[in-house]
Amino acid sequence: MNAQSHPAPGWTTTPIDARIVRGALDLERTEHGVLPHRLPARARRLFPDDHLARASARPSGVRLAFRTRATAVELDVLPTKTAYAGLRGAEDGIYELTVDGRPAGRTTVPGGNLDTLDWATQTVTTRPGPPGTARFDGLPGTEKDVEIWLPHTEITELIALRTDAPVEPLSGRGRRVWLHHGSSISQGSSALAPTGTWPAVAAALGGVELINLGLSGNALLDPFTAQAMRDTPADLLSVKIGINITNLDLMRLRAFAPAVHGFLDTIREGHPTTPLLVVSPLLCPIQEDTPGPLTADIDGPKVGFRALGDPAEPGRLTLTLIRQQLADVVERRAAEDPHLHYLDGRSLYGEADFAELPLPDALHPDAAGHRRIGENFAALAFADGGVFAP
């Protein structure tokens, strides 16, 4: 698999548009090509927060999907990678190719733009860089379903798709669509590859099509996120609520439950009877009984997090209190909404999991942790007896 290539004459160039892009809610036309976003243009326009925009533009769960006899595939892209001042440089994101749902290759694209974030000032400086090419070859020459999963760690502008045989969009294949919203853990922080984020693992095991609205640092009960979920066709819905609200010390107890009710009310405007699973936070010892905000401790190449809030101050939110509130909200609504369900996040990652697979930075699971969470979610939600069971 080569990062740079020059196609031979006779190759097919296929327009990159909504017919072959899955997992994105908006495709923005840029001077280079197409930039997938996981939030609609209106949300980005009304709330032009840079951190949210970057989270939305990192294409977690976004992939190109098509059917072809091609034995070689090339995708020209302009990546934008992120480095952190004082820490190690940005690593190249991984592109993964699957054939008929099975892994068939990985590659990276060096170069591209580089954004450097200063933790202290929260400012970003950008160094422009050149496009590159993700190439996959040696594929079987039979008709097959091909998906190229884009890196979940870097913004990716799509420039051109070339194959040595024609392609056509995939049919729906009769698979249900699962729309999930959560925090950086759902987006895939610390997962090694795009199919290794816990929602991607769970979707593969559950045999569903994933739309991942995991937004790093931005699972904050924002109305525009609820509106995006309301307006997106889906067969299954889940919202993972709490960790970012505690991290940021965003609200107090009095505001939390009404905000959850409002968020769910908006989703239900577009999905009145769709199975909807409310998931509380995973185990996170630094915030179980200590409110936020969080601070980052930087020690050379390592980052760790700790909570600064005072547990004695009335009304401050901890993960323990948030789980109690979410369970109560779902119980109160269930009388009129039998398709609404609650899942304690500690059943996905709890005390035993933490003992075996501790959080490297005290906040985010590692690659093995993502696998464990995805497997547990699939067993609890998609298997027989689960709320998402076929």
N, C-alpha and C positions, 0 to 999 in steps of 0.2 A: 504494500500500500504506500503510495508516494504522495507527498504533500503538494508537489507541484507537477503539472503535466501539460501537454499540448495535444489536443485531440487530433486524431487522424481524419482525413476527409471522409465524408459519408456519415459522420455521426449525427444524431438527432439532438437538437436543442429544444427543450420543452419549456413553455412559459411557466413561470412560478406564480401561481395564483391560488385562490381558495379551493380550486378543484383538487389540488394535490397537497395542500398544507393543512395539517390537522393539529388541533390543540391550541390554536391562536384565535383570539376574538377579533383581531384587527390586523390588517396588512397595510403598513404605511409605505407609500412609494417614496423612495429617496433618490438622490443623484446617482447612487450605485446600483440600486435594484429594489428589493423589497425587505422591509424590516418587520418581523412578526412582533406583535404585542399581545399580552395576555389580559389587558384591560382595554375597553373601548376608547376610541378617540375622545368622546365627550368627557369621560372621567379624567383623562389626562389633561384636557383643556381647562376644565373647571377647577382642578386641583393640581397645579403645575409644580408638585414637589419633586425635587431631583432624585431623592432616594427612592420614592415610589416609582418614578418613571424608569429608573434603572432596573428595579426589581421586575416590573412589568415587561421590560424588553429582554430580560434574560429568559431564553425560551425553554424553560423547564417543561418537559412533556410535549414540546412541539416537534413534529416530525414531518418529513415529506413522505407521502405514501402513494405508490403507483404499482401497476402490473406491467411486466415486461419480460422479454426473452434476453435482455442485455446481459452480457458477461462482464462488462466494465461500466462504471458509473463515475462521473466527475461532477462535483459541486463547487462552483466558484463562490467564495464568500469574503466578506470583510469583517473579521472579528474585532470586537473591542473588549480587551481584557482589563482586569482590575488588579493593581498592586497596592500595597499599604506601606506608607512611608515608615522606614525603620525596620520593616520586616522583609522577608524574602520576596523576590519578584513574583510576578504573575506566572502561573503555570498554564500551559496550553490546554484548552478544553478538549474533551474527547467527543468525536463523532462516532456513532455506532450504527452499523447497518444490520438489519435483520432480513432474512429470507423465509417467507411463510411462518413468521413469528419466532424463528430461531436465530440466535446470534451468528453472524456471518462475516464480521470484520469490524475493526476499530482503526481510527487514524486521528491525527491532529493537524492543525493548520498553524504553523509558526507565523510570526509577524502580526500585522494588523495594528490597530490603534491601541494605545496603552493609557488608561486612566490611573493616576496615582492619588489615593485618598490619604489625607493627613488626619489621623485619629484625633489629634488635639483640637484642630480648628474645623474639622469636618469639611474642608475644602478639597476640591478635585482639580488636578492639572492633567491636561490631555496632550499626549504626544502622538501625532498622526503616523500611520504606517500603511504598508501596502496590502492589497488583497492577496489571497492564496487559494489553493485548490485542495479539497478533500477528494482523494481518488480511492475507489474500491474496484478490484479486478479479480479474475479467477472465479467468477460466479457461474453457476450452471446455466446452460443455454436453453433451458426449458421455460415455459410460462410459469411465473412465480409472482407472489406479492412481495414487494420490496418496501422497506421503511428506512429512512435515514433520520435517526434521532439526533437533534442538535444539542450542542453542549449546554448543560443547565447552569454553567458557571460564567458564561461570557455572552455579551450581546452579539448577535450574529445577523449581519445584513446578507441576504441571499441575492447573488448576482446572476448566476446562470446554472442550469442543470443540463448536462450532456450525457448521452448514453449511446452505446454502439448498436442499439436496436430501438424501435419506437416504444413509447410508453402510453399507457392510458390510466385515468384515475381509478382508484380502487372503488368497488361498489361498497355499499354499507355493510355487507357480509352478515347482516342480521344481528350484529353485536350491540348490546346496550351501551349508552353513553353515560359515563360517571363523571360528574362535575364536582370537584373538591376544592375547598378553600382552606388555607391555613397559613402558617408562619414560615420562617426560613427553613425549619425542619421539613415542612411539606414541599418547599421549593427545592430542597435537596442539599442544604448546607452540609459539607463534609462527606457527602456521597462521592464516590470516585468517578462514576459514569452516569449518563442520563437515564439508562434503564435500571440503574441501581438506587435511585431515589425511592423512598418507601412507597409513595403512591404508584410509581411505575411498577414496582415489584408486586404490589397488591393487585393492580389492574391486570397484569399478565396472568397471575394465578386465578383471578376471577373471570378472565375471558371477556373483559369489557374495554371500550374505547375511553381513554383518559383525556379529560381537560383539567389541567392542574392550575388552579388559581392560588397556589402557595406563593405568598408575597413577603419576601424577607423584611422583617421589622414592621409589617403593615397588615397584620391580622388584627384590626383595630375596630371592628364593627362599623366601618365606614359605609355610609348610605350608598355611595356609588358602586361599591363592591357588591352589595346586596342587589342593586339594580342590574348590574351585569349578570349576576346569577339568575335573577328573575327573567331576563330577556334571552338567555341562552338555552336552546333546546337541550334537554337532558332526561334520562330515564331514572337516574339515581343521583342523590345530592348528599353531600356531607360538608359540615363546617367544623373546623377545629379551632376553638376559641379559648383565649385566656393568657397564653404565655407572653405575647407581646404587650398586652394591656398591663400585666404585672411588671414586665421588663421596664416599660417606659413610665410606670406610675401614672398612667393616663387618666384614670378616673377613680372615684371613691365608690364605696358600697352602694350608696343611694342611687347613683347613676347607672350602675352596671346592669341590673336586671331589666329595667325599662329599655336600655339600649339593645339588649339581646332580643327582647320582645319585638322591638321595632325592626331589627335586622331580619328576624324570621318572618314578620308580617310582610315585608317587602318581597322576600323570596316567594312566599306563598301566593302573592298576587299573580305570578306567572306559572307557578307549579302547585296548584291547590291540593293535589292528591299524590304527588310524587314522593316515594320514600325519601325521608330526610333524616339524616343521622347527625346529631349534635355530639361532638367529641370533646371531652375536657382535656386539660393538659397532661402530657406524659409526666412521669416522675422527674423532678428537677430539684434536688436537695437544697440548692442555694436559695430557692424561692418558695419552698413548701410552706414555710411559716415566717418568712421575712419578706416584707414588701420591697418593691423597687424604689428608685431606679437602679439599674445595673451600671457598673463601671467596668471597663476593660483594663486588666493588668497586663502590660506588655513586658516580657522578659526575653530579650533577644528575638529569636524567631517564633517564640511561643506567645499565645494570647490566652488568658483565662478571664473568667467573669466572676464578679461577686455582687451581692445585693447590698444596698446602702440604707434601705428604709428602716423605720422604727416600728417593730411589731406592736408596741404598746399604744401607738396613736390610733384612736378610734376611726373606723371607716376605711383604713388602708387595706388594699386587696392583696392577698396571698393566693397561691395556687390551691391551698386547702379550702379557703373560703370561696374561691371561684368555682371549684367543683361542686360545693354544696349549693351554690346559687344556680348553676346550670342544671343540676338534677331537679331542683325545685321548679325552675322555669318549664322544663319539659314535662314534668308531672302535671303542672297546672294546665298546660296547653293540650295535653294528650286526651282529655275528656272530649274535646271538640276536634281533635286532629289525630286520628288513630294511626296515621302514617308517619308520625313524628316519633323519634326514638333517641335514647341517650346511651352513650358509651363512655365509661370511665377510662381516660387515657392511660391510667396505670395498668390496665389489662393489655395494652400494647407494649408498654415499657414501664416496668415497675421495679420493686425492690430487688427481686431475683435477677432481673435483666441488668440492673445497675451494678450489682455485685459481679456479674460475669463480664459485662460490656460497659464499663464506666464511661461517662461523658468526658472526652479528652480536654475540653475547655470549660467544663462544668455546666455547659448549656446545650451543646449540639451532639447528637450521636455520630459515631464514625460509620464507615461503610458497613461493617458487620451489624451495627445497631440499626441502620436503615433496613437491612435485610430482615432482621428480627421483627421490626415494627411492621413491615409490609406483610410478612408471613402471618403474624398475629392478626392483623386487620383482615386479611383474606379468610382466615379460619373463623373469625368471629362474625364477619359481615357477609361474605360471599358463599360460604359453605352452607349445607343443608341446615335449616333452622335459623340462619342469619337473616337480618333485615333486608339484605340485598340478594338473597338466594334467588336463583331463577324461578 
